[in-house]
């Protein structure tokens, strides 16, 4: 099984970076890593790119490269902070631009049908300032409801999970270590 990590945090001393290090050390650096900030992933839908949308085509070598790497993966792990109760814009932009028609899904009379059946599982590992229960109960639970159980499900990924370390600013070093141990066991 090959693992593709999609990492989105601009600061190398962040706890998200510690999560990335923990996972890559466990996998003996065998995981393929897409580091969106390191890659300077700042693509947007240009007029030219949008004109190719209906056919699921792209003129971007970045997007083609990412699609090739997704095609080779059997598991995807997203690592990012929760900003404004949701996925960061750079992750949303990645999904919008990379998960193209005919690559990630096809249109059907009843909606989209996912083509990423090579992906056996997706794990989303996040950190947040707000407690996890607050995000789930009072902020719409967008990671579960939209990102995992709508978007990833529509892409054809059956096994989906979210692991969050909430209240990060008030979390002790011991609790952070326990969280990393938990990640190490589950991923």
C-alpha positions as CSV (number, residue, x, y, z in Angstrom):
1,X,0.0,0.0,0.0
2,X,1.3,3.4,-0.9
3,X,0.5,6.5,1.1
4,X,0.2,10.0,-0.3
5,X,0.4,12.8,2.2
6,X,-1.1,16.1,1.3
7,X,0.4,18.6,3.7
8,X,-0.7,22.2,4.1
9,X,1.0,24.4,6.7
10,X,3.4,27.3,6.0
11,X,5.3,27.1,9.3
12,X,7.9,24.4,9.8
13,X,7.8,24.7,13.6
14,X,4.0,24.1,13.8
15,X,2.5,21.1,15.5
16,X,1.2,20.1,12.1
17,X,4.8,19.8,11.0
18,X,5.4,17.5,14.0
19,X,2.5,15.4,12.8
20,X,4.0,15.2,9.3
21,X,7.4,14.2,10.8
22,X,5.8,11.5,13.0
23,X,4.0,9.9,10.1
24,X,7.0,10.0,7.7
25,X,9.3,8.6,10.4
26,X,6.9,5.7,11.0
27,X,6.8,5.0,7.2
28,X,10.6,5.4,7.0
29,X,10.1,8.2,4.6
30,X,8.4,5.9,2.1
31,X,5.3,8.1,1.9
32,X,4.9,10.4,-1.1
33,X,4.5,14.0,0.2
34,X,2.8,16.8,-1.5
35,X,3.7,19.9,0.5
36,X,1.4,22.6,-1.0
37,X,3.2,25.6,0.6
38,X,6.6,24.2,-0.3
39,X,5.4,23.7,-3.9
40,X,4.0,27.3,-3.9
41,X,0.7,25.9,-5.0
42,X,-1.2,29.1,-5.7
43,X,-3.0,28.1,-8.9
44,X,-6.4,29.5,-9.6
45,X,-8.9,28.8,-12.3
46,X,-7.7,31.0,-15.1
47,X,-9.9,31.6,-18.1
48,X,-7.8,29.1,-20.1
49,X,-8.0,26.4,-17.3
50,X,-11.7,27.0,-16.8
51,X,-12.3,26.5,-20.6
52,X,-10.9,23.0,-20.2
53,X,-13.2,22.2,-17.2
54,X,-16.0,20.6,-19.2
55,X,-13.7,18.0,-20.6
56,X,-11.7,17.5,-17.4
57,X,-8.6,18.6,-19.1
58,X,-5.8,20.8,-17.8
59,X,-2.8,22.7,-19.2
60,X,-1.0,22.7,-15.8
61,X,2.0,20.4,-15.3
62,X,1.5,20.9,-11.6
63,X,-2.1,19.4,-11.8
64,X,-1.0,16.6,-14.0
65,X,1.8,15.7,-11.6
66,X,-0.5,15.7,-8.6
67,X,-3.1,13.5,-10.5
68,X,-0.3,11.0,-11.4
69,X,0.7,10.8,-7.8
70,X,-2.9,10.3,-6.6
71,X,-3.4,7.6,-9.2
72,X,-0.5,5.6,-7.7
73,X,-1.7,6.0,-4.1
74,X,-3.8,3.6,-2.1
75,X,-4.2,5.8,1.0
76,X,-4.3,9.6,1.3
77,X,-3.5,11.5,4.5
78,X,-4.3,15.2,4.7
79,X,-2.6,17.2,7.4
80,X,-3.6,20.8,7.9
81,X,-4.9,23.3,10.5
82,X,-8.5,24.2,10.7
83,X,-8.9,27.8,9.8
84,X,-12.3,29.5,10.3
85,X,-13.9,26.2,11.1
86,X,-13.0,24.6,7.8
87,X,-10.2,23.4,5.5
88,X,-7.7,26.1,4.5
89,X,-8.2,27.8,1.2
90,X,-5.1,26.2,-0.3
91,X,-6.6,22.7,0.3
92,X,-9.9,23.7,-1.1
93,X,-8.1,25.1,-4.1
94,X,-6.1,21.8,-4.5
95,X,-9.4,19.8,-4.5
96,X,-11.1,22.2,-7.0
97,X,-8.2,22.2,-9.5
98,X,-6.9,18.6,-9.2
99,X,-10.1,16.5,-8.8
100,X,-11.2,17.0,-12.3
101,X,-13.9,15.4,-14.3
102,X,-12.9,12.1,-16.0
103,X,-9.9,11.9,-13.6
104,X,-11.6,11.9,-10.2
105,X,-15.3,11.6,-11.2
106,X,-17.7,11.3,-14.0
107,X,-21.1,13.0,-14.4
108,X,-24.1,10.7,-14.2
109,X,-27.9,11.5,-14.5
110,X,-28.1,11.4,-10.6
111,X,-24.9,13.3,-9.8
112,X,-21.2,12.5,-9.8
113,X,-19.7,9.0,-9.6
114,X,-16.2,8.8,-8.1
115,X,-13.4,7.3,-10.0
116,X,-10.8,7.3,-7.2
117,X,-11.5,3.7,-6.2
118,X,-7.7,3.0,-6.0
119,X,-7.8,5.1,-2.8
120,X,-8.8,2.7,0.0
121,X,-8.9,5.3,2.7
122,X,-8.5,8.9,3.4
123,X,-7.5,10.3,6.8
124,X,-7.7,13.9,7.7
125,X,-5.5,15.0,10.6
126,X,-6.0,18.5,11.8
127,X,-5.4,20.9,14.7
128,X,-7.6,23.7,15.8
129,X,-7.8,26.5,18.3
130,X,-11.4,25.6,19.1
131,X,-12.2,22.4,20.9
132,X,-13.2,19.5,18.6
133,X,-16.7,19.3,20.2
134,X,-17.3,23.0,19.5
135,X,-16.4,22.6,15.8
136,X,-18.6,19.5,15.5
137,X,-21.6,20.9,17.4
138,X,-21.6,24.6,16.8
139,X,-19.6,25.3,13.7
140,X,-21.2,23.0,11.2
141,X,-18.8,20.0,11.4
142,X,-17.6,20.8,7.9
143,X,-14.6,18.4,8.0
144,X,-16.9,15.5,8.5
145,X,-20.1,16.6,6.8
146,X,-18.6,18.4,3.7
147,X,-15.0,17.4,3.1
148,X,-15.2,13.7,4.1
149,X,-18.8,12.6,3.8
150,X,-19.6,14.6,0.7
151,X,-16.5,15.5,-1.3
152,X,-14.3,12.4,-0.6
153,X,-17.3,10.1,-0.7
154,X,-18.3,11.5,-4.1
155,X,-14.8,10.9,-5.3
156,X,-15.3,7.2,-4.6
157,X,-13.3,6.9,-1.4
158,X,-15.2,4.5,1.0
159,X,-13.1,4.6,4.2
160,X,-12.9,8.1,5.6
161,X,-11.9,9.4,9.1
162,X,-11.0,12.7,10.8
163,X,-8.6,13.0,13.8
164,X,-8.4,16.5,15.4
165,X,-6.3,17.9,18.2
166,X,-8.6,20.7,19.4
167,X,-7.8,23.6,21.8
168,X,-4.2,23.4,20.5
169,X,-3.1,26.6,22.3
170,X,-4.0,25.2,25.7
171,X,-2.8,21.6,25.1
172,X,0.0,20.4,27.2
173,X,3.2,18.8,25.8
174,X,2.2,15.5,27.3
175,X,-1.2,15.6,25.5
176,X,0.5,16.5,22.3
177,X,2.8,13.5,22.7
178,X,-0.3,11.3,23.4
179,X,-1.9,12.7,20.2
180,X,1.2,11.9,18.2
181,X,1.3,8.3,19.7
182,X,-2.4,7.9,18.7
183,X,-1.6,9.1,15.1
184,X,1.3,6.7,15.0
185,X,-0.9,3.7,15.9
186,X,-3.8,4.7,13.6
187,X,-1.9,5.7,10.4
